[in-house]
């Protein structure tokens, strides 16, 4: 467990980057993807002035130690505490490679990272933000793994996206109880993979039949016509939700725990919605940079503003890199 201090009378800002996906071949000086990524990160940091940077997974591609090391050194260079979770690609080459990534994080001067119980994955830990000795916000940083195997109704074995295990939910409940005993009433879950509840939240919030492909998008427009009556939400869903297709019990555990008001995930590069559902606001982070796939108008980072009452606001910080795209030859 890590503890960070919030100054009284001043908001504590968390800036999340997701799905950086940089690979060794894109790290050369002058490469367009590196230039866009660096512009995205440096400009977002300059605007937000974060007290903590989090990275919600898929830091690089499977097997690319060089890119993980470069990205760790890059985040370290800002002199700001930063905390990552593993994504499916970070987990994709097996336990030995995931452990090698963890060693890079553990050796980084400004990185907050704990491997935690290996039975739960790699990187399940808690960050507590305190003000005057009292915890005002707890961050559950959790490993959502790579794939999950299940048996369907016909008895066939199938694979789907990763999920939190029952053992992880038991760990979450114990950590949450400990925070509540210290007077912490607000927490946030940060992981890479959306949970099953994201399917439910999307179905409950969006009107049916939206033609996203032909809907003109402006970054700060909420599209009231997209939402069902009474829904207060924002953002778009340009791709199918990449969550485990089997009910995982995560949302029930969060609701039962009573403190987790926000969940922040990555994985889906061109979804950026934030939907309140069952008392928890489920959020997609903006993707940082163009590696893998992206939409230039959905580029940037996601900011959590923490006050003495916990997370007061979540918003996207959009970074325009059109000039770099237009001048590239």
N, C-alpha and C positions, 0 to 999 in steps of 0.2 A: 504494500500500500504506500502511495506517495501522498504528501500533503503540500499544497501550495497556498500562499497567503493572498487574500483579497484585501486591498486597502479600504478602510471605512470611507464611505461617501463617494467611492469611485467604482464604476462597473468593472468587472473582470470579463475580458473578452477571449473567447475561444474561437480560433479560425481553423476550420477543417478543410483539408484537401483530400481528394479521392481519386482513385484509379489513375494514378500518374502513368503507369504502364511503360515507363521509359525502358528502352533496351540499349545494349552496349553500342550498337551501330548508330543510334540517334544522339549519342553523347559527344560526337565530334564538334569541334569549334565551327560555328557557322551553320550547323544543321538547323533547318527550319523548326523541327519539333522541339529541339532544345531551346531555341530562341523564344518560341511561344511559351514553353513551360516556364522558363526563367522570368519572362515578362509577367506571366500570370501570378507566380508566387511573389515576386518582389513588389509588384504593384498592390496586390491584395494585402500584403504585410504592411506596406507604407500607409495604406488607407485605414486599415483596421487597428493597427498598433496592438496586436494580440499579446495577451499574457501567457497563452498556451497555444501551441499548434498541435492539432491531431490529424492523423492520416488514416482514413477508413479503408485501408486494404488495396490489394492489387498494386503494390508499390512498383513492381516490375514483373517480368515474365518468369515463368518457371525455369529454373536452372541458370539464371543470369546473375551470378554473384557480383560481377563487376558493376552492373547497373544498381543493384541494391546498395553496394558500398558507396557508389557515387552519390546516390540520392540521400543516403544517411549523412554523408559528409556535407552535402549541400544544405540540408535542413539544419544540421549542427552549426553551420557557418553564421546563422543569424543571431546566435547567442540567446535564443528563446527556448524554453523547455518545449519539447515536442514528444508526442506519444503516438505510436502506430498500433494498428491491429493487423493481423494477417488476413489476406484475401484468398480467394480460391486459387489464383495463379501462384501466390506465394506459398501455398500449401500443396501445389500440384505434383511436385517431384518427390514426395515422400518425406518421412520424418527427418531423415538425415539432412536433406537440403533445407527444410524449414528450420531445423536447429542451427544450421550455418547462418541463416538470415538473422536468427535471434542473437547469435554471437556478435554479429555486426552491430545490432542495435545496442546490446549490452556494453559494447566497447565505445559507444558514441558519447561524447562528453555531456551533451545536453538532452539526451534521449531518456525519457521515462518509460521503462519497459520491464516487465517481469514475465518470465516464462510460465510461472505458476505450476500447478499440478499437471504433469504430463498426461495423466488419464483424461484430462479435460480438453487437451489440445495444446497449442502453444501461444501464450500471451493472453491469459485471463487475469486481470488485475484491476485495482481500484485507485482512482485519483480523487482525493478529497480537497475541496476548496474551502478554506476556513477564513472567517473574519472574527478577530478578537477572541480566538480560541474556540469558536463555535463553527461546526461544519454547516455551510450554507448550500453546498452542492456536492453531490457525489457522481463521479463518472465511472460507469461500468464498461471497461474495455474488454471485449470478448471475441474469441476466435469462432467464427461461423463455419470453418472447415472448407472442404472442397465439394465432395459429393456425399449423398446419403442413399443407401440401398434399402429398398423395402419390397414387400410382397403385395402384389395387387389382388383384387377380388377374385381373379381367375387363378391365383396361385403362382403367377409368374414373377420372377425377381426382376426388379427395375431399378434404375438409377435416376436420381433427381438432384437438384442443387443442395448444397450443404445446409445444415441447421444446427441450432444449439441442442445439445443432448440433455436428457433428463438429469444427468449428473451435474451438468453446468447450471441448470435451473436450481438444483439444490444448493449449489455454491452461491448463486445469485441471492437466493432467499436468506442464507446465513449472513452474507455480507450486508444485505439490505437491513436485516434485523439489527446488526451491530451498528449501522449508521443511524437507524431510528433511535436506538438506545442512547446515542450521543446527541440527539436532538435534531438530526438532519431530516427535513421533510420534503426534499426535492432532489431527484436524481435523474440522470440521463444514461441511456444505453447507446454505446457506439460500437458498431460491428460492420462487417463488410456486406454480408448477404441479407437481403430483406427476409423477414419472417412471414409465416403464412398469413398473419393478420393484415399484411399489405394487400393481399387479394380482396379480403373482406372490406377494408377501408375504401379501396378504389371502387368496388361495386356499389357501396353504400353512398358514395359521394358524387360520382359522375353520372350525368344523364346518359342513357344508352344512345348509340348511333352517332357518336361524335366522329367526324372525319378529320382526324388530326393531320393527315397529309396535306390537306388543303386549307388548314386553319393558319392564317398569318399570325406569327408569334412575335410579340414584343415583350422584352424581358420583364417589365414591371407591370404587366397587365394580368389581371386575375381571371379573365374570362367568366363573368357571372353566368353567361348562358350555358357553360359547361357543367355547372353544379346543380344538383337537386335542390329543391326548396329547403331553406333553413340551414344549408351547409356553408360554413365559413372556411374556405380552403383556398389554396393558390397553386399554380404550377401546371405542368403538362405531363402527359404520358405518351411518349412517342414510340415506346417499345413494350413488349409484354413483360410483366413483372417476373424477374429471375429469382423466384423464391422456391423453397422446397414445396412440392405439390401435396405433401401430406401434413395434416394438422400437427403442429409442433408444441402446442400448449404454452408458447412463449407469452402471447398477449394475456392469457389468463393469469400467468404467474406475475406479470407486471401489474395488472389491475389488482390482484390479490395483495401484492406487496405494498401498494398504496403510495409509493413515493415517486415512481418513474413516470414523469410527465412528458418526456420526449424520447424518441428513438431516432438515431441518425445512421443511415446506411449509404453505401455506394452501390457498386456492381452494375446497376443499370445506367449506362452512360448518358442516355438522352431522356431520362425521366427526372423531373426536379420538383415533384409536388410535395406539399405539406398538408396533411389531412388530419384533423382531430377526430379520433374514433375511440369510443369507450373510455374517454377521459385521458387518453394518451395521444399526443400529436406525433404521427408517423411521418418522417421526413426522408427525402432523398437529398444527398449532398450534390452540389455541382461537381462535375468532373474537372480536373485541372490538366489542361494541355490536350494536344491532339492525338497522342499515341493510342493505338488500337483503333477506335472509332469515336467520333464526337460530332457535335453541332457547334460551330464557332460562337453562336449566340447563347449557348448554354455552358460557357467556359468561366471558371473562376473558383471561388471558395464559398463555404457556408459558415455563418457567424452565429455563435450562441453568446448572448449577452447575459451575464450573471450578476444579479444584485444580491442584497442581503436576504432576499426571499427565494433565491434560486434562479433558474433560467427564466428571464422575463420576456425575451424576444429571440426569435430565430429568423435570420434573413440571408438571402444569397447576395454575395458581392460579385457582380459580373465584371469580367475583365475583357475589354475589346482589343483584339489583336489583328483587326482587319488590315491595318497598315503593313504588318509583317507579311500577311498572306498576299496582299496586292503587289508588294515589291519583290516577292520571291521569284527568281528565274531559274 
